[in-house]
Amino acid sequence: MSRFVLVSFAFLGWGFYELSGGADFEPRKERSDALQIAKAAFAAPEETRQGSRSSSASEDAKSLIRNVTFRPAGGTPEAERPVRPAADPQLRSRVALRQITQARLAIGDSTSVFPAVADEGAPLQLASLEGGLATIQQASATADTQNDSLEPAGTALAEPQPAPEPDIRQIRASRVNMRQGPGTNYPVITRLLGGDEVIVFEDSGTGWLHLRAPGKGKVGWIAASLVSKKRP
């Protein structure tokens, strides 16, 4: 049975070979010509599409260049920035005068350096140039001893007054600049973040608070609108 099948397939192959022309078979050229015509017909629309794509891409690039807007990196829009009051020239003058007065008192006042001599009321004198600072300290201790001996017996010492509670507040904005004076024209000392605690020294009512940042160890001015209200 298998031999019959093999012979049948061999006969069919020989018949197909002879019917197709045998050794004299030549493929038709009309099909290749039609293929070239089809390729030419499809190539023209493709080039047209590529040209249109390049022109549209150039138009998009030109529109982007015309419509581009430069914006600083990390900048905050003007609408989102909190309104800060303008600087008060009179307040600046008062602050500068107060700072000058404090510096003059710190330099010229000897009561903070030699309290015993200041309490006695006697002028401060340099006992000896050879002893240096040790001689001055010894003279101060002697004056302190004399002042204690002159104090009447039975005099009760005054009780120390309790220190007032500090005015502790928090920063409301996300990022705040601390400046050297009450105004935006003063240089920035440091920057605080939202939620940082500050201790307020003075609220002059001009829109600026004189305060200290414990976390930064800095003292300066911040707009009152950027700090929380005083605790009741």
PADREN-94214 format. One record per atom (N, C-alpha, C): y, x, z. Coordinates in steps of 0.2 Angstrom, whole numbers, plus 5000, padded with zeros to 4 digits. Example, Ala and Ser with C-alpha at 12.3 -4.5 7.8 and 13.67 -1.06 7.14 Angstrom:
! PADREN-94214
497250665039;497850625039;498450665039;498950645035;499550685036;500050645039;
This chain:
! PADREN-94214
499450045000;500050005000;500650045000;500650105004;501250145004;501350184998;500850194994;500950234988;501250184983;501050114983;501350064979;502150064980;502350064986;503050054988;503450114985;503150174986;503450234984;503550234976;503050214973;503050214966;503550164963;503650104967;504150054965;504850084966;504950114971;505650144972;505750194967;505250234966;505450284961;505550254954;505250204952;505350164946;506050134946;506250104951;506850074951;507450124951;507350184954;507850234953;507950264946;507350274943;507350294936;507650244931;507550184933;507850124929;508650124929;508850134936;509550134937;509950194934;509550244934;509850314931;509950304923;509450274920;509450264913;509950204911;509950154915;510450104913;511150124914;511350174918;512050194919;512250244914;511750264910;511950314904;511550374905;511250394910;510850454910;511250514911;511050564907;511450624907;512150624903;512250574899;512850564895;513350514899;513250504905;513750464909;514350494910;514950454909;515650484910;516050424913;516350444919;516750394922;517350374919;517550304920;518150274916;518750304919;519250314915;519950344916;520450294918;520250234916;520750174917;520850164924;520350174928;520450164936;520950214939;520850284937;521350334939;522050324937;522150294931;522750284929;523050224933;522650174934;522950124938;523050144945;522650194948;522850214955;523450254955;523650294950;524250334949;524850284949;524750224945;525350174945;525450144951;524850134955;524950094962;525250144966;525150214966;525450254971;526150264969;526350264963;527050264961;527450204963;527150144963;527450084965;527550084973;527050114976;527150104984;527550164986;527650214982;528050274985;528750264985;528950224980;529750204979;529950164985;529650114987;529850074993;529850115000;529350165000;529350205006;529950255007;530150285001;530750325001;531350285002;531350225000;531950175001;531950165009;531350145012;531350135019;531550195023;531350255021;531550315025;532250325024;532550315018;533250325017;533650275022;533450215022;533750165026;533750175033;533150205035;533050225042;533550285044;533550335040;534050385041;534750365042;534950315037;535650295037;535750255044;535250215046;535350175052;535350215058;534950265058;534950315064;535650355064;535950375058;536550405059;537150355061;537050295059;537550245061;537550235069;536950225071;536850225078;537150275082;536950345080;537250405083;538050395083;538350375077;539050375077;539350325082;538950265082;539250215087;539150235094;538650275096;538550305103;539050355104;539250395099;539850445100;540450405101;540650355098;541250325099;541250285105;540750255107;540750215113;540550255120;540450315119;540250355125;540850355130;540750355137;541250355142;540950405147;541450455149;541250505153;541350485160;540950495165;540950475172;540750535176;541150555181;540950605185;540250595189;539850645190;539250645193;539350625200;538950575203;538950555210;539650525212;540050505207;540650475209;540550395211;541050375215;541050305217;541550265213;541350205210;541850165207;542450145211;542950135208;543550125212;543550055216;543150005213;543049945216;542649945223;542249995223;541750005229;542050045234;542650085233;542950125238;543350085243;543250095249;543650065254;544350075254;544750025255;545550035255;545750075261;546150125260;546350175265;547150165266;547350165272;548150155272;548450215270;549050215268;549450275266;549650305273;549850375272;550050415277;550750395280;550850405286;551450385289;551850445291;552450465288;552750525289;552950535296;553150475299;553450475306;552850495311;552250465310;551650485314;551450565313;551550585307;551350655306;551850705310;552450685310;552950725313;552850715321;552650665324;552450655331;551850695332;551350695328;550750735329;550850805329;551250835324;551450905324;551850925330;552350885332;552750895338;552350905344;551850855345;551350855351;550950915351;550650935345;550250995345;550651065346;551251065344;551751125346;551851125353;551951065356;552151065363;551551085367;550951065365;550351085369;550151155368;550251185363;550151255362;550651295366;551351275366;551851305371;551651305378;551351245380;551251235387;550551275389;550151285384;549551325385;549651395386;550151415382;550351485382;550851505388;551351465390;551851475395;551651455402;551151405403;551051385409;550551425413;550651455418;550251505422;549851465427;549951395428;549651365434;548951355432;548751345425;548051335424;547651405424;547951455424;547651525425;547551545432;548151535436;548151555443;548351495447;547851455448;548051385452;548251405459;548051455463;548151465470;548951485470;549151535466;549851555466;550351495464;550151455459;550551395457;550651345463;550051335467;550151285472;550551315478;550551375479;550951405484;551751405482;551851405476;552551405474;552851475473;552551525474;552751595473;552751615466;553151655464;553151685457;552551725456;552251735450;551651775449;551951845448;551651895451;551851965451;551252005450;551352065446;550852105445;550852165450;550352165454;550352205460;550252275458;549852295454;549752365452;549452365445;549652415441;549452425435;548752465435;548652505440;548052545440;547452495442;547552445446;546952405447;546752355442;547252335437;547052295431;546952225434;546452195431;546352125432;546052115439;545652165442;545352155448;545952145454;546452185453;547052175458;547352105457;547452085451;547752015451;547251965454;546551965453;546151925456;546151925463;546151985466;546251995473;546851965476;547451975473;548051945475;547951865475;547651835470;547551765469;547151735475;546551775477;546151755482;546551755489;546951805490;547351815496;547851755497;548151735491;548651675491;548251615493;547651605490;547251545491;547051545499;546851605502;546651605509;547251585513;547851605512;548451585515;548651515515;548551485509;548651415508;548151375512;547551395513;547051355517;547251355524;547551415526;547651425533;548251375535;548751365530;549351325532;549151255531;548651235529;548451165528;548351135535;548651075537;548651045543;547951025544;547651025551;547051005553;546950925552;546350905551;546250835550;546450805544;546750845539;546950815533;546350805528;546250745526;545650725522;545750745515;545250765512;545250785505;545250715501;545650715495;545750655491;545050655487;544850595487;544150585483;544350585476;543850615472;543950625465;543950555462;544350545457;544350485453;543850485448;543550425447;542950425442;543350435435;542950475431;543250485424;543150415420;543650395416;543650335412;543050345406;542750285405;542150295400;542450305393;542050345390;542350365383;542250305378;542750305373;542750255368;542250275363;541650255363;541150275358;541050225353;541150245347;541050195341;540650225336;540550195330;540050215325;540450205318;540150255313;540450245307;540150195303;540550155299;540350095296;540150105289;540550155285;540450165278;539850215277;539550225271;539050265270;539150335271;539850355269;540050425269;540750425270;541050465275;541750465277;541950535278;542550545276;542850615277;543250615283;543150665287;543650675293;544150735291;544750715292;545350755290;545750785296;546150835294;546550865300;547150825302;547350775298;547850735301;547850665298;548250615300;548250545299;548450535291;548050555286;548250535280;547850575275;547750545269;547350575264;547550635261;548150655262;548450715259;548250775264;547950765270;547750825274;547050845271;546850905272;546250935270;545650905274;545050905271;544450875274;544150925279;543950905285;543650955290;542850955289;542650895289;541850885288;541750815286;541150795284;540950725282;540450695287;540550635288;540050595292;539750545288;539150525290;538750475287;538750405291;538550355288;538450295291;538050295297;538250265303;537950265309;538050315314;538450375312;538550425316;539050405322;538950425328;539350405333;539950455334;540550425336;541150465337;541450445343;541850485346;542250475352;542950465351;543250405351;543950395349;544450425355;544950465353;545450485358;546050435358;546250415352;546850385352;546850335346;547150275347;547250225342;547950205341;548350245337;549050235337;549250165333;548750135330;548950065327;549250075320;549250135317;549450145310;548850155305;548250135307;547750135303;547250195303;547450245307;547050305308;546850315315;546250345317;546050355323;545950435324;546150455330;546050525332;545450525336;544950565334;544250555337;543950625336;543350625339;542850685339;542150665337;541850705333;541150695331;540750735335;540350715340;539950755344;539350795340;539050755335;538550785331;538850845327;539450845325;539750895321;540150945325;540350925331;540750975335;541450975332;541750925329;542350935325;542850875328;543450895328;543950845330;544450835325;544650765323;545050755317;545250685317;545450655311;545650595310;545250555305;545150495306;544750445301;545050385301;545050355295;545350285294;545050235299;545450195302;545150145306;544750095303;544850075297;544450025293;543650055292;543550115293;542950145292;542550155298;542850135304;542550145310;542450075313;541950065317;541750005321;542349985326;542349925328;542849905333;542649925340;543149925344;543049955351;542649905355;542149935359;541649885362;542049855368;541949795369;542249755375;542049785382;
